[in-house]
Amino acid sequence: MGRTIRGLDAGQRRAERREQLLDAALKLFADNGYLGTSIEQICSTAYIGTKSFYELFTSREECYLALLRRTSERLEALMEGAAAQATGNERQEAPRLLAIFVHALVDDPRITKVTFGMASGISESVERQRRTNRRWAAGFLVQLWDRYDGPQPDEQRANRHSVAIGLIGGMFDLVSDWLLDADLSAPPQVEALIDDLTTFYITVRRGLAT
């Protein structure tokens, strides 16, 4: 059996170091950008040696991917929990869910910058992760639509998934465009983004229903 240090066994200490490195990477990527951040800087900020870094990640890119996945997993859990608590109709619930989605991304500006401000173009693996995130979000929408519309024929389900992919892509582009000039600390600007996303969602959803 491994030693227990500070009440943590070896696996727990490894998980703790991983979280510390990801927290440091989040700060540095947001402050300096992906290309402006080195593994040595991440380790120094986390107060963890480079040997421990390479025990967890093979490269800076793998660390960035792990950060993206952690952000996505937390967002997915939040949205699934919010959807499970839905009690109203779609007109009532869509703005609520969109507001939860936006605040989860912009209340911590570092998450917004790392997720939307630099992910594109880093590598094929990062792009695949971005696409995986969008596919999950599209599947989440289709599940919501099925809840409100009832089960759909297979041929319509494929079409609805394509519409959902396009809707998610458009919403993410709206967030990215908003981020260029936004003051993330200004509540009116955040509310304006929520309103824009809600209007876009309603417009696409009406087209799907016709």
TORRO-993761 format. One record per atom (N, C-alpha, C): residue number from 0; residue in one letter; chain; atom name; x, y, z. Coordinates in steps of 0.1 Angstrom, whole numbers, plus 5000, padded with zeros to 4 digits. Example, Ala and Ser with C-alpha at 12.3 -4.5 7.8 and 13.67 -1.06 7.14 Angstrom:
0; A; A; N; 5132; 4943; 5078
0; A; A; CA; 5123; 4955; 5078
0; A; A; C; 5132; 4967; 5078
1; S; A; N; 5128; 4978; 5071
1; S; A; CA; 5137; 4989; 5071
1; S; A; C; 5129; 5000; 5079
//
This chain:
0; M; A; N; 5008; 4988; 5000
0; M; A; CA; 5000; 5000; 5000
0; M; A; C; 5009; 5013; 5000
1; G; A; N; 5005; 5023; 4993
1; G; A; CA; 5012; 5035; 4992
1; G; A; C; 5011; 5043; 5005
2; R; A; N; 5020; 5053; 5007
2; R; A; CA; 5019; 5061; 5019
2; R; A; C; 5008; 5071; 5018
3; T; A; N; 5003; 5074; 5030
3; T; A; CA; 4992; 5085; 5031
3; T; A; C; 4999; 5098; 5035
4; I; A; N; 4998; 5108; 5028
4; I; A; CA; 5004; 5121; 5031
4; I; A; C; 4993; 5132; 5031
5; R; A; N; 4992; 5139; 5042
5; R; A; CA; 4982; 5149; 5044
5; R; A; C; 4968; 5143; 5042
6; G; A; N; 4967; 5130; 5046
6; G; A; CA; 4954; 5123; 5045
6; G; A; C; 4951; 5118; 5031
7; L; A; N; 4960; 5120; 5022
7; L; A; CA; 4957; 5116; 5008
7; L; A; C; 4966; 5104; 5004
8; D; A; N; 4960; 5095; 4997
8; D; A; CA; 4969; 5084; 4992
8; D; A; C; 4975; 5088; 4979
9; A; A; N; 4983; 5079; 4972
9; A; A; CA; 4990; 5083; 4960
9; A; A; C; 4981; 5087; 4949
10; G; A; N; 4970; 5080; 4947
10; G; A; CA; 4960; 5084; 4936
10; G; A; C; 4954; 5097; 4939
11; Q; A; N; 4951; 5100; 4951
11; Q; A; CA; 4944; 5113; 4955
11; Q; A; C; 4954; 5124; 4953
12; R; A; N; 4967; 5122; 4957
12; R; A; CA; 4977; 5132; 4955
12; R; A; C; 4980; 5135; 4940
13; R; A; N; 4979; 5125; 4932
13; R; A; CA; 4981; 5126; 4917
13; R; A; C; 4969; 5134; 4912
14; A; A; N; 4957; 5131; 4916
14; A; A; CA; 4946; 5139; 4911
14; A; A; C; 4946; 5154; 4916
15; E; A; N; 4951; 5156; 4928
15; E; A; CA; 4953; 5170; 4933
15; E; A; C; 4963; 5177; 4925
16; R; A; N; 4975; 5171; 4922
16; R; A; CA; 4985; 5177; 4913
16; R; A; C; 4979; 5181; 4900
17; R; A; N; 4971; 5172; 4894
17; R; A; CA; 4965; 5174; 4881
17; R; A; C; 4956; 5186; 4881
18; E; A; N; 4948; 5188; 4892
18; E; A; CA; 4939; 5199; 4893
18; E; A; C; 4947; 5212; 4895
19; Q; A; N; 4958; 5211; 4902
19; Q; A; CA; 4966; 5223; 4904
19; Q; A; C; 4972; 5228; 4891
20; L; A; N; 4977; 5218; 4883
20; L; A; CA; 4983; 5222; 4870
20; L; A; C; 4972; 5227; 4861
21; L; A; N; 4960; 5222; 4861
21; L; A; CA; 4950; 5227; 4852
21; L; A; C; 4946; 5241; 4856
22; D; A; N; 4945; 5243; 4869
22; D; A; CA; 4941; 5256; 4874
22; D; A; C; 4952; 5267; 4870
23; A; A; N; 4965; 5263; 4871
23; A; A; CA; 4975; 5272; 4867
23; A; A; C; 4975; 5274; 4852
24; A; A; N; 4972; 5263; 4844
24; A; A; CA; 4971; 5265; 4830
24; A; A; C; 4960; 5274; 4826
25; L; A; N; 4949; 5273; 4833
25; L; A; CA; 4937; 5282; 4830
25; L; A; C; 4941; 5296; 4831
26; K; A; N; 4948; 5299; 4842
26; K; A; CA; 4952; 5313; 4845
26; K; A; C; 4962; 5318; 4834
27; L; A; N; 4972; 5310; 4831
27; L; A; CA; 4983; 5314; 4822
27; L; A; C; 4978; 5315; 4808
28; F; A; N; 4970; 5305; 4803
28; F; A; CA; 4965; 5306; 4790
28; F; A; C; 4956; 5318; 4788
29; A; A; N; 4948; 5321; 4798
29; A; A; CA; 4939; 5333; 4797
29; A; A; C; 4948; 5346; 4797
30; D; A; N; 4958; 5346; 4805
30; D; A; CA; 4966; 5358; 4806
30; D; A; C; 4976; 5360; 4794
31; N; A; N; 4982; 5349; 4790
31; N; A; CA; 4993; 5350; 4780
31; N; A; C; 4990; 5344; 4767
32; G; A; N; 4979; 5336; 4765
32; G; A; CA; 4976; 5329; 4753
32; G; A; C; 4983; 5315; 4753
33; Y; A; N; 4979; 5307; 4744
33; Y; A; CA; 4984; 5293; 4744
33; Y; A; C; 4999; 5294; 4740
34; L; A; N; 5002; 5301; 4730
34; L; A; CA; 5016; 5301; 4725
34; L; A; C; 5025; 5309; 4735
35; G; A; N; 5020; 5318; 4743
35; G; A; CA; 5028; 5325; 4752
35; G; A; C; 5030; 5319; 4765
36; T; A; N; 5025; 5306; 4767
36; T; A; CA; 5026; 5299; 4779
36; T; A; C; 5035; 5287; 4778
37; S; A; N; 5044; 5285; 4787
37; S; A; CA; 5053; 5273; 4786
37; S; A; C; 5050; 5263; 4797
38; I; A; N; 5054; 5251; 4795
38; I; A; CA; 5052; 5241; 4806
38; I; A; C; 5059; 5246; 4819
39; E; A; N; 5071; 5252; 4817
39; E; A; CA; 5078; 5256; 4829
39; E; A; C; 5070; 5267; 4837
40; Q; A; N; 5063; 5275; 4830
40; Q; A; CA; 5055; 5286; 4836
40; Q; A; C; 5043; 5279; 4844
41; I; A; N; 5037; 5269; 4837
41; I; A; CA; 5026; 5262; 4843
41; I; A; C; 5030; 5256; 4856
42; C; A; N; 5042; 5249; 4856
42; C; A; CA; 5047; 5242; 4868
42; C; A; C; 5050; 5252; 4879
43; S; A; N; 5057; 5263; 4875
43; S; A; CA; 5061; 5273; 4885
43; S; A; C; 5048; 5279; 4892
44; T; A; N; 5038; 5282; 4884
44; T; A; CA; 5026; 5288; 4890
44; T; A; C; 5019; 5278; 4899
45; A; A; N; 5019; 5265; 4895
45; A; A; CA; 5013; 5255; 4903
45; A; A; C; 5021; 5250; 4915
46; Y; A; N; 5034; 5254; 4915
46; Y; A; CA; 5044; 5250; 4925
46; Y; A; C; 5045; 5234; 4925
47; I; A; N; 5047; 5230; 4912
47; I; A; CA; 5048; 5215; 4910
47; I; A; C; 5060; 5214; 4900
48; G; A; N; 5068; 5204; 4902
48; G; A; CA; 5080; 5201; 4893
48; G; A; C; 5076; 5196; 4880
49; T; A; N; 5085; 5199; 4870
49; T; A; CA; 5082; 5194; 4856
49; T; A; C; 5081; 5179; 4855
50; K; A; N; 5088; 5172; 4864
50; K; A; CA; 5087; 5157; 4864
50; K; A; C; 5073; 5153; 4867
51; S; A; N; 5066; 5159; 4876
51; S; A; CA; 5052; 5156; 4880
51; S; A; C; 5043; 5160; 4868
52; F; A; N; 5047; 5171; 4861
52; F; A; CA; 5039; 5175; 4849
52; F; A; C; 5039; 5163; 4839
53; Y; A; N; 5051; 5158; 4836
53; Y; A; CA; 5052; 5148; 4825
53; Y; A; C; 5046; 5134; 4830
54; E; A; N; 5044; 5133; 4843
54; E; A; CA; 5038; 5121; 4847
54; E; A; C; 5023; 5121; 4845
55; L; A; N; 5018; 5133; 4842
55; L; A; CA; 5003; 5135; 4840
55; L; A; C; 5000; 5139; 4825
56; F; A; N; 5009; 5147; 4819
56; F; A; CA; 5006; 5151; 4805
56; F; A; C; 5019; 5149; 4797
57; T; A; N; 5017; 5146; 4785
57; T; A; CA; 5029; 5144; 4776
57; T; A; C; 5033; 5157; 4770
58; S; A; N; 5025; 5167; 4770
58; S; A; CA; 5029; 5180; 4763
58; S; A; C; 5019; 5191; 4768
59; R; A; N; 5023; 5203; 4764
59; R; A; CA; 5014; 5215; 4766
59; R; A; C; 5001; 5213; 4760
60; E; A; N; 5001; 5207; 4747
60; E; A; CA; 4988; 5205; 4740
60; E; A; C; 4979; 5195; 4748
61; E; A; N; 4985; 5185; 4754
61; E; A; CA; 4976; 5175; 4761
61; E; A; C; 4971; 5182; 4774
62; C; A; N; 4979; 5190; 4780
62; C; A; CA; 4974; 5198; 4791
62; C; A; C; 4962; 5207; 4787
63; Y; A; N; 4964; 5214; 4776
63; Y; A; CA; 4953; 5222; 4771
63; Y; A; C; 4940; 5214; 4768
64; L; A; N; 4942; 5203; 4762
64; L; A; CA; 4930; 5194; 4759
64; L; A; C; 4924; 5190; 4772
65; A; A; N; 4931; 5186; 4782
65; A; A; CA; 4926; 5182; 4795
65; A; A; C; 4918; 5194; 4801
66; L; A; N; 4923; 5206; 4799
66; L; A; CA; 4916; 5218; 4804
66; L; A; C; 4903; 5220; 4797
67; L; A; N; 4903; 5218; 4784
67; L; A; CA; 4890; 5219; 4776
67; L; A; C; 4880; 5209; 4780
68; R; A; N; 4885; 5197; 4782
68; R; A; CA; 4876; 5186; 4786
68; R; A; C; 4870; 5188; 4800
69; R; A; N; 4879; 5193; 4809
69; R; A; CA; 4873; 5196; 4823
69; R; A; C; 4863; 5207; 4822
70; T; A; N; 4865; 5217; 4814
70; T; A; CA; 4855; 5228; 4813
70; T; A; C; 4842; 5222; 4807
71; S; A; N; 4844; 5214; 4797
71; S; A; CA; 4832; 5208; 4790
71; S; A; C; 4824; 5199; 4799
72; E; A; N; 4831; 5191; 4807
72; E; A; CA; 4824; 5182; 4816
72; E; A; C; 4817; 5189; 4827
73; R; A; N; 4822; 5200; 4832
73; R; A; CA; 4815; 5208; 4842
73; R; A; C; 4803; 5215; 4836
74; L; A; N; 4805; 5220; 4824
74; L; A; CA; 4794; 5227; 4817
74; L; A; C; 4782; 5217; 4814
75; E; A; N; 4786; 5205; 4809
75; E; A; CA; 4776; 5195; 4806
75; E; A; C; 4768; 5190; 4818
76; A; A; N; 4775; 5188; 4829
76; A; A; CA; 4769; 5184; 4842
76; A; A; C; 4759; 5195; 4846
77; L; A; N; 4764; 5208; 4845
77; L; A; CA; 4755; 5219; 4849
77; L; A; C; 4742; 5220; 4841
78; M; A; N; 4744; 5219; 4827
78; M; A; CA; 4733; 5220; 4818
78; M; A; C; 4723; 5208; 4820
79; E; A; N; 4728; 5196; 4822
79; E; A; CA; 4720; 5184; 4824
79; E; A; C; 4712; 5186; 4837
80; G; A; N; 4718; 5191; 4847
80; G; A; CA; 4711; 5193; 4860
80; G; A; C; 4700; 5204; 4858
81; A; A; N; 4703; 5215; 4851
81; A; A; CA; 4694; 5225; 4849
81; A; A; C; 4682; 5220; 4841
82; A; A; N; 4684; 5212; 4830
82; A; A; CA; 4674; 5206; 4822
82; A; A; C; 4665; 5197; 4830
83; A; A; N; 4671; 5189; 4839
83; A; A; CA; 4663; 5180; 4847
83; A; A; C; 4654; 5187; 4856
84; Q; A; N; 4657; 5200; 4860
84; Q; A; CA; 4648; 5207; 4869
84; Q; A; C; 4637; 5215; 4861
85; A; A; N; 4637; 5214; 4848
85; A; A; CA; 4628; 5222; 4840
85; A; A; C; 4613; 5218; 4843
86; T; A; N; 4605; 5228; 4845
86; T; A; CA; 4591; 5225; 4848
86; T; A; C; 4581; 5232; 4839
87; G; A; N; 4586; 5242; 4832
87; G; A; CA; 4578; 5250; 4824
87; G; A; C; 4578; 5245; 4809
88; N; A; N; 4571; 5253; 4800
88; N; A; CA; 4572; 5250; 4786
88; N; A; C; 4585; 5255; 4780
89; E; A; N; 4586; 5252; 4767
89; E; A; CA; 4599; 5256; 4761
89; E; A; C; 4601; 5271; 4760
90; R; A; N; 4590; 5278; 4758
90; R; A; CA; 4592; 5293; 4758
90; R; A; C; 4597; 5298; 4771
91; Q; A; N; 4593; 5292; 4782
91; Q; A; CA; 4598; 5296; 4795
91; Q; A; C; 4612; 5291; 4798
92; E; A; N; 4615; 5278; 4794
92; E; A; CA; 4627; 5272; 4798
92; E; A; C; 4639; 5276; 4789
93; A; A; N; 4637; 5278; 4776
93; A; A; CA; 4648; 5281; 4768
93; A; A; C; 4656; 5293; 4772
94; P; A; N; 4650; 5305; 4776
94; P; A; CA; 4658; 5316; 4780
94; P; A; C; 4665; 5313; 4794
95; R; A; N; 4659; 5305; 4802
95; R; A; CA; 4665; 5302; 4815
95; R; A; C; 4678; 5293; 4812
96; L; A; N; 4677; 5283; 4804
96; L; A; CA; 4688; 5275; 4801
96; L; A; C; 4699; 5282; 4794
97; L; A; N; 4695; 5291; 4785
97; L; A; CA; 4705; 5299; 4778
97; L; A; C; 4713; 5309; 4787
98; A; A; N; 4705; 5314; 4797
98; A; A; CA; 4712; 5323; 4807
98; A; A; C; 4722; 5315; 4815
99; I; A; N; 4718; 5303; 4819
99; I; A; CA; 4727; 5294; 4827
99; I; A; C; 4739; 5291; 4819
100; F; A; N; 4737; 5288; 4806
100; F; A; CA; 4749; 5285; 4797
100; F; A; C; 4758; 5297; 4796
101; V; A; N; 4753; 5309; 4794
101; V; A; CA; 4761; 5321; 4792
101; V; A; C; 4769; 5324; 4805
102; H; A; N; 4762; 5324; 4816
102; H; A; CA; 4769; 5327; 4829
102; H; A; C; 4779; 5317; 4832
103; A; A; N; 4777; 5304; 4829
103; A; A; CA; 4787; 5294; 4831
103; A; A; C; 4800; 5297; 4824
104; L; A; N; 4799; 5304; 4812
104; L; A; CA; 4810; 5307; 4804
104; L; A; C; 4817; 5320; 4807
105; V; A; N; 4809; 5330; 4810
105; V; A; CA; 4814; 5344; 4811
105; V; A; C; 4816; 5349; 4825
106; D; A; N; 4810; 5343; 4835
106; D; A; CA; 4812; 5348; 4848
106; D; A; C; 4827; 5346; 4853
107; D; A; N; 4834; 5337; 4847
107; D; A; CA; 4848; 5336; 4849
107; D; A; C; 4855; 5339; 4835
108; P; A; N; 4859; 5351; 4833
108; P; A; CA; 4865; 5355; 4820
108; P; A; C; 4876; 5346; 4815
109; R; A; N; 4883; 5339; 4824
109; R; A; CA; 4894; 5330; 4819
109; R; A; C; 4888; 5319; 4811
110; I; A; N; 4877; 5314; 4816
110; I; A; CA; 4870; 5302; 4809
110; I; A; C; 4866; 5307; 4795
111; T; A; N; 4860; 5319; 4794
111; T; A; CA; 4856; 5324; 4781
111; T; A; C; 4868; 5325; 4771
112; K; A; N; 4879; 5331; 4776
112; K; A; CA; 4891; 5333; 4767
112; K; A; C; 4897; 5320; 4763
113; V; A; N; 4898; 5310; 4772
113; V; A; CA; 4905; 5298; 4769
113; V; A; C; 4896; 5289; 4760
114; T; A; N; 4883; 5290; 4762
114; T; A; CA; 4873; 5281; 4754
114; T; A; C; 4871; 5287; 4741
115; F; A; N; 4869; 5300; 4740
115; F; A; CA; 4864; 5306; 4727
115; F; A; C; 4875; 5315; 4721
116; G; A; N; 4885; 5320; 4729
116; G; A; CA; 4894; 5329; 4724
116; G; A; C; 4906; 5324; 4717
117; M; A; N; 4909; 5311; 4719
117; M; A; CA; 4922; 5306; 4714
117; M; A; C; 4921; 5291; 4709
118; A; A; N; 4910; 5284; 4711
118; A; A; CA; 4910; 5270; 4708
118; A; A; C; 4911; 5267; 4693
119; S; A; N; 4906; 5276; 4685
119; S; A; CA; 4906; 5273; 4670
119; S; A; C; 4921; 5274; 4665
120; G; A; N; 4924; 5264; 4657
120; G; A; CA; 4937; 5264; 4650
120; G; A; C; 4949; 5259; 4657
121; I; A; N; 4948; 5255; 4669
121; I; A; CA; 4959; 5250; 4677
121; I; A; C; 4965; 5237; 4671
122; S; A; N; 4956; 5227; 4669
122; S; A; CA; 4960; 5214; 4664
122; S; A; C; 4947; 5207; 4660
123; E; A; N; 4950; 5196; 4652
123; E; A; CA; 4939; 5187; 4648
123; E; A; C; 4932; 5181; 4661
124; S; A; N; 4939; 5177; 4671
124; S; A; CA; 4933; 5171; 4683
124; S; A; C; 4924; 5181; 4690
125; V; A; N; 4929; 5194; 4691
125; V; A; CA; 4921; 5204; 4698
125; V; A; C; 4908; 5207; 4690
126; E; A; N; 4909; 5207; 4676
126; E; A; CA; 4898; 5209; 4668
126; E; A; C; 4888; 5198; 4670
127; R; A; N; 4893; 5186; 4671
127; R; A; CA; 4884; 5174; 4673
127; R; A; C; 4876; 5175; 4686
128; Q; A; N; 4883; 5180; 4696
128; Q; A; CA; 4877; 5182; 4709
128; Q; A; C; 4866; 5193; 4708
129; R; A; N; 4869; 5204; 4701
129; R; A; CA; 4859; 5214; 4699
129; R; A; C; 4847; 5209; 4692
130; R; A; N; 4849; 5200; 4682
130; R; A; CA; 4838; 5194; 4675
130; R; A; C; 4830; 5185; 4684
131; T; A; N; 4837; 5177; 4692
131; T; A; CA; 4831; 5168; 4701
131; T; A; C; 4822; 5176; 4711
132; N; A; N; 4826; 5187; 4716
132; N; A; CA; 4818; 5196; 4724
132; N; A; C; 4806; 5200; 4717
133; R; A; N; 4807; 5204; 4705
133; R; A; CA; 4795; 5209; 4697
133; R; A; C; 4785; 5198; 4695
134; R; A; N; 4790; 5186; 4692
134; R; A; CA; 4781; 5175; 4690
134; R; A; C; 4774; 5171; 4703
135; W; A; N; 4780; 5172; 4714
135; W; A; CA; 4773; 5170; 4727
135; W; A; C; 4762; 5180; 4728
136; A; A; N; 4766; 5193; 4726
136; A; A; CA; 4756; 5204; 4728
136; A; A; C; 4744; 5202; 4718
137; A; A; N; 4747; 5198; 4706
137; A; A; CA; 4736; 5195; 4696
137; A; A; C; 4727; 5183; 4701
138; G; A; N; 4733; 5173; 4706
138; G; A; CA; 4726; 5162; 4711
138; G; A; C; 4717; 5166; 4723
139; F; A; N; 4722; 5175; 4731
139; F; A; CA; 4715; 5180; 4743
139; F; A; C; 4702; 5188; 4738
140; L; A; N; 4704; 5196; 4727
140; L; A; CA; 4693; 5203; 4722
140; L; A; C; 4682; 5193; 4716
141; V; A; N; 4687; 5183; 4709
141; V; A; CA; 4677; 5174; 4703
141; V; A; C; 4669; 5167; 4714
142; Q; A; N; 4676; 5163; 4725
142; Q; A; CA; 4669; 5157; 4736
142; Q; A; C; 4658; 5166; 4742
143; L; A; N; 4661; 5179; 4743
143; L; A; CA; 4652; 5189; 4747
143; L; A; C; 4640; 5190; 4738
144; W; A; N; 4643; 5190; 4725
144; W; A; CA; 4632; 5191; 4715
144; W; A; C; 4623; 5179; 4715
145; D; A; N; 4629; 5168; 4717
145; D; A; CA; 4621; 5155; 4718
145; D; A; C; 4612; 5156; 4730
146; R; A; N; 4617; 5162; 4741
146; R; A; CA; 4608; 5163; 4753
146; R; A; C; 4596; 5171; 4750
147; Y; A; N; 4598; 5182; 4742
147; Y; A; CA; 4587; 5191; 4740
147; Y; A; C; 4578; 5187; 4728
148; D; A; N; 4584; 5181; 4718
148; D; A; CA; 4577; 5177; 4706
148; D; A; C; 4573; 5163; 4705
149; G; A; N; 4578; 5154; 4714
149; G; A; CA; 4575; 5140; 4713
149; G; A; C; 4585; 5133; 4704
150; P; A; N; 4585; 5120; 4704
150; P; A; CA; 4594; 5112; 4695
150; P; A; C; 4592; 5116; 4680
151; Q; A; N; 4603; 5116; 4673
151; Q; A; CA; 4603; 5119; 4659
151; Q; A; C; 4607; 5107; 4650
152; P; A; N; 4601; 5106; 4638
152; P; A; CA; 4606; 5096; 4629
152; P; A; C; 4621; 5097; 4626
153; D; A; N; 4627; 5085; 4623
153; D; A; CA; 4641; 5085; 4621
153; D; A; C; 4646; 5095; 4611
154; E; A; N; 4639; 5096; 4600
154; E; A; CA; 4644; 5106; 4589
154; E; A; C; 4643; 5120; 4594
155; Q; A; N; 4634; 5123; 4603
155; Q; A; CA; 4634; 5137; 4608
155; Q; A; C; 4644; 5139; 4619
156; R; A; N; 4648; 5129; 4626
156; R; A; CA; 4658; 5130; 4637
156; R; A; C; 4671; 5134; 4631
157; A; A; N; 4675; 5128; 4619
157; A; A; CA; 4687; 5132; 4613
157; A; A; C; 4687; 5146; 4609
158; N; A; N; 4676; 5151; 4604
158; N; A; CA; 4675; 5165; 4600
158; N; A; C; 4676; 5174; 4612
159; R; A; N; 4669; 5170; 4623
159; R; A; CA; 4669; 5178; 4635
159; R; A; C; 4683; 5179; 4641
160; H; A; N; 4691; 5168; 4640
160; H; A; CA; 4705; 5169; 4645
160; H; A; C; 4713; 5178; 4637
161; S; A; N; 4711; 5178; 4624
161; S; A; CA; 4719; 5188; 4615
161; S; A; C; 4715; 5202; 4619
162; V; A; N; 4702; 5205; 4621
162; V; A; CA; 4698; 5218; 4625
162; V; A; C; 4704; 5222; 4638
163; A; A; N; 4705; 5212; 4648
163; A; A; CA; 4710; 5215; 4661
163; A; A; C; 4725; 5218; 4660
164; I; A; N; 4733; 5211; 4651
164; I; A; CA; 4747; 5214; 4649
164; I; A; C; 4749; 5228; 4644
165; G; A; N; 4741; 5232; 4634
165; G; A; CA; 4741; 5245; 4629
165; G; A; C; 4738; 5256; 4639
166; L; A; N; 4727; 5253; 4647
166; L; A; CA; 4723; 5262; 4658
166; L; A; C; 4734; 5264; 4668
167; I; A; N; 4740; 5253; 4672
167; I; A; CA; 4751; 5254; 4682
167; I; A; C; 4763; 5262; 4676
168; G; A; N; 4766; 5259; 4664
168; G; A; CA; 4777; 5266; 4657
168; G; A; C; 4775; 5281; 4657
169; G; A; N; 4763; 5285; 4653
169; G; A; CA; 4759; 5299; 4653
169; G; A; C; 4759; 5305; 4666
170; M; A; N; 4755; 5298; 4677
170; M; A; CA; 4755; 5304; 4690
170; M; A; C; 4769; 5306; 4695
171; F; A; N; 4778; 5296; 4692
171; F; A; CA; 4792; 5297; 4696
171; F; A; C; 4799; 5309; 4689
172; D; A; N; 4795; 5310; 4676
172; D; A; CA; 4801; 5322; 4669
172; D; A; C; 4796; 5335; 4674
173; L; A; N; 4783; 5336; 4679
173; L; A; CA; 4778; 5348; 4685
173; L; A; C; 4786; 5351; 4698
174; V; A; N; 4789; 5341; 4705
174; V; A; CA; 4797; 5343; 4718
174; V; A; C; 4811; 5348; 4714
175; S; A; N; 4817; 5341; 4704
175; S; A; CA; 4831; 5345; 4700
175; S; A; C; 4831; 5360; 4695
176; D; A; N; 4821; 5363; 4687
176; D; A; CA; 4821; 5377; 4681
176; D; A; C; 4818; 5387; 4693
177; W; A; N; 4809; 5384; 4702
177; W; A; CA; 4807; 5392; 4713
177; W; A; C; 4819; 5395; 4722
178; L; A; N; 4827; 5384; 4723
178; L; A; CA; 4839; 5384; 4731
178; L; A; C; 4849; 5394; 4726
179; L; A; N; 4850; 5397; 4713
179; L; A; CA; 4860; 5406; 4708
179; L; A; C; 4860; 5420; 4714
180; D; A; N; 4848; 5425; 4717
180; D; A; CA; 4847; 5439; 4722
180; D; A; C; 4840; 5440; 4736
181; A; A; N; 4837; 5429; 4742
181; A; A; CA; 4828; 5429; 4754
181; A; A; C; 4836; 5432; 4766
182; D; A; N; 4829; 5438; 4776
182; D; A; CA; 4834; 5440; 4789
182; D; A; C; 4827; 5429; 4798
183; L; A; N; 4834; 5419; 4801
183; L; A; CA; 4828; 5408; 4808
183; L; A; C; 4824; 5411; 4822
184; S; A; N; 4828; 5422; 4827
184; S; A; CA; 4824; 5426; 4840
184; S; A; C; 4811; 5435; 4840
185; A; A; N; 4806; 5438; 4828
185; A; A; CA; 4794; 5446; 4827
185; A; A; C; 4781; 5438; 4825
186; P; A; N; 4773; 5437; 4835
186; P; A; CA; 4761; 5429; 4835
186; P; A; C; 4752; 5432; 4823
187; P; A; N; 4750; 5445; 4819
187; P; A; CA; 4741; 5448; 4807
187; P; A; C; 4746; 5441; 4795
188; Q; A; N; 4760; 5440; 4793
188; Q; A; CA; 4765; 5434; 4781
188; Q; A; C; 4762; 5419; 4781
189; V; A; N; 4764; 5413; 4793
189; V; A; CA; 4761; 5399; 4794
189; V; A; C; 4746; 5396; 4791
190; E; A; N; 4737; 5404; 4796
190; E; A; CA; 4723; 5403; 4794
190; E; A; C; 4720; 5405; 4779
191; A; A; N; 4727; 5414; 4773
191; A; A; CA; 4724; 5416; 4758
191; A; A; C; 4729; 5403; 4750
192; L; A; N; 4739; 5397; 4755
192; L; A; CA; 4743; 5384; 4748
192; L; A; C; 4733; 5374; 4750
193; I; A; N; 4728; 5372; 4762
193; I; A; CA; 4717; 5363; 4764
193; I; A; C; 4705; 5365; 4756
194; D; A; N; 4701; 5378; 4754
194; D; A; CA; 4690; 5382; 4746
194; D; A; C; 4692; 5378; 4731
195; D; A; N; 4704; 5381; 4727
195; D; A; CA; 4708; 5378; 4713
195; D; A; C; 4707; 5363; 4710
196; L; A; N; 4713; 5355; 4720
196; L; A; CA; 4712; 5340; 4718
196; L; A; C; 4698; 5335; 4719
197; T; A; N; 4690; 5341; 4727
197; T; A; CA; 4676; 5336; 4728
197; T; A; C; 4668; 5339; 4716
198; T; A; N; 4670; 5351; 4710
198; T; A; CA; 4664; 5355; 4697
198; T; A; C; 4668; 5345; 4686
199; F; A; N; 4681; 5343; 4686
199; F; A; CA; 4686; 5333; 4675
199; F; A; C; 4680; 5320; 4677
200; Y; A; N; 4680; 5315; 4689
200; Y; A; CA; 4674; 5302; 4692
200; Y; A; C; 4659; 5301; 4688
201; I; A; N; 4652; 5311; 4692
201; I; A; CA; 4637; 5311; 4689
201; I; A; C; 4635; 5311; 4674
202; T; A; N; 4643; 5319; 4666
202; T; A; CA; 4642; 5320; 4652
202; T; A; C; 4644; 5307; 4645
203; V; A; N; 4655; 5300; 4649
203; V; A; CA; 4658; 5287; 4643
203; V; A; C; 4648; 5277; 4647
204; R; A; N; 4643; 5277; 4659
204; R; A; CA; 4634; 5267; 4664
204; R; A; C; 4620; 5269; 4657
205; R; A; N; 4616; 5281; 4654
205; R; A; CA; 4604; 5283; 4647
205; R; A; C; 4605; 5277; 4633
206; G; A; N; 4617; 5279; 4627
206; G; A; CA; 4619; 5273; 4613
206; G; A; C; 4618; 5258; 4613
207; L; A; N; 4623; 5252; 4624
207; L; A; CA; 4623; 5238; 4625
207; L; A; C; 4609; 5232; 4627
208; A; A; N; 4600; 5240; 4633
208; A; A; CA; 4587; 5236; 4636
208; A; A; C; 4577; 5237; 4624
209; T; A; N; 4582; 5245; 4614
209; T; A; CA; 4573; 5247; 4602
209; T; A; C; 4574; 5236; 4592
//
